[in-house]
Amino acid sequence: MNEHPSPSDQTPQSRLSLFRNWTSLAGLTIVVASVFSFLLLFLIDTLAHSANPYIGILTYLVAPMFLVTGLALTAIGLLLRQRRFIKDAGAAPRLQIDLHRPRDRRMMGFFLGGTVVFLLLAAMGSYQTYHFTESVTFCGQACHGVMTPEFVAYTNGPHARVTCAECHIGAGAGWYVRSKLSGAYQVYATMANKYPRPIPTPIKNLRPAQETCEQCHWPKKFVGNLDRLYSYYLNDETNTPFTVRLLMKVGGSDPTHGPVEGIHWHMNVGHKIQYVSAKLEKDGRWVADETRQKIPWVRSIDAQGVVTEFRMAKFTNDPSRYELRTMDCMDCHNRPAHVYHAPNTAVNLAIQLGQIDRSIPSIKSNALWVLTQTYKGETEALQKIATTLAAKYPGDARLPRVIEAVQLIYKKNFFPEMNVNWKVYPNNIGHMHWPGCFRCHDGLHKTADGKQSIKASDCNACHVIMAQGAGKDLEKMNATGFKFAHPGDELDPNPQCHECHSGGM
């Protein structure tokens, strides 16, 4: 008796016997289910009126993952079944295809058709996954617990119509791969609950601004002067308005359209500004300041190659011991898309827009007080905002709208679960709530011979105050600029605005 059947003796049933094991059957079941789920979810996602991050995750990440798992189980089952055949019979049944037989031709047709469909589904899934993982939905909502503060600030910011990937990744396969490799650890940190709260900034290894920001913002463009109106309200009983109209000296660095001057002089392509960021510890040591808020040493290299160094008197260390950074857009515009407004700024805007009624006595100071208290979570904060303001103004019909406005300010700018608020992330545009411009323009950075210094605090260095105050005072215009008249006339001769304006006043 022939112990090993010849190929001609093999029946179709014996040729398929390799699939007759629970592991392969389970794998094939998972494959069929995952393909069906993908098609169903894809149809739902395509026909939906609005994007749903969870549908996207299930469609382009979870379903393909189950498909791969099912195929792997099927392959494992086949290998184990084959090894058993070899052990028991000495050889595994051979699969023979005879296209002269109608059944084999049909099976071959089904196999080829299924292969084509699978490859199309895999290609479509891969393509959609590629784009989904760099979408705003994925970045901001998929890991909602971690990125909620950044996503909310982004949707309310000036770059809300620019996708996350355009700034954080940009064009090119190299940076895309780097971002995905970095993202792999971030996914692990999120799943393991090992991410820092708040997320530290500035982002390390962020792509240079020349390769991202400047793709839309032309650095040499001559902007000239911009007219800006800033409306403030004092923390007194009548919420007294105080308005400042400024002519911002933005300038530019394109000599064919205007003089190379103004704030954007710092981005003149004809010269470079470099600096060292370090802070002085209590023990007298200078250590690197990763937040870039302390700048004790600055170097300017003009178009002719002339080097001028400025340093603070206390900084006697060798600058080469620290990271040397060349100034770019992000040194001033460090919060271009994720802006957390200080309570003072947000309440001023709400009053100006009529969302908070200025006629309510001391509403500005009371709104600031309730916003700047410490709360365990958003739910507690919103409840206490409502109850505290209701107790301050019992029976006032104007209060419901005020409470709604103050609660909205909190939801947009405070995230206690992530320890995030305006205090955490410095905004270097201006100098009201953070040092900003005064990191260098404080009059303390001088050349070695003391003959030159970076311009000190001078209100007219970067802008001209054309009008200020309220009522009739705003009708008095001065093209050459007024001296800043601080409300109450209590201004220090050498002001550092952020030292008093902590966001709560």
SULMOQUI-V504172 format. One line per field, one symbol per residue. psi: psi as a letter, one per 40 degrees, with the letter a starting at -180 (. if undefined). burial: I if it has 16 or more other C-alpha atoms within 10 Angstrom, else O. A space follows every 50 residues. Layout:
psi: ???
burial: ???
//
This chain:
psi: hhdhiiddehiddddeddegidddddddddddddddddddddddddeidi hhdddddddeddddddddddddddddddddddddddddeeiihihhhhed hdddddddddddddddddddddddddddddddeeidddddddgdddeddd dddddeiefeehiddddedaiidddddddddddddddddddefeiihihi iihifihiddecdeddhhdehhdahhhihhhihifadefhihihhihhgd bafheeeiigaadeddfheeiihiihhiihideeihihheefehgehihh hadeehhhhhiidegeihdeeihhhhhadeddfegddghhhidddddddd ddeedhheehhfdddddddddeihididddddddddddddddgheheedd ddddddddddddehgddefhadddhihehafdeidbdeddgeeehiidee diihhahhdedeihhdiiaibddeehihdehihhghheffhidgigdedd gede.
burial: OOOOOOOOOOOOOOOOIIIOOOIIIOIIOIIOIIIOIIOOIIOOIOOOOO OOIOIIIIIIIOIIOIIOIIIIIIIOIIOOIIIOIOOOOOOIIOOOOOOO OOOOOOOOOOOOOOOOOOOOIOOOIOOOIOOIIIIIIIIIIIIOOIIIII IIIIIOIOOIOOIIIOIIIIOOOOOIOOIOOOOOOIOOOOOOOOIOOIIO OIOOOOOOIOOIIOOOOOIIIIIIIOOOOOIIIIIOOOIIIIIIIIIIII IIIIOOOOOIIIIIIIIIOOIIIOIIIIIOOOOOOIOIIIOIIIIIIIII OOOOOOOOIIIIOOIOOOIOOIOOOOIIIOIIOIIIIIIIIIIIIIIIII IIOOIIIIOIOIIIIOIIOIIIOOIOOIOOIIOIIIOOIIOOOOOOOOIO OIIIIIIOIIIIIIIIIIIIIIIOIIIIIOIIIIIIIIIIIIIIIIIOOO OOIIOIIOOIOIIIIIIIIOOOOOOOOOOOIIOIOOOOOOOOOOOIIOOO OIIII
//
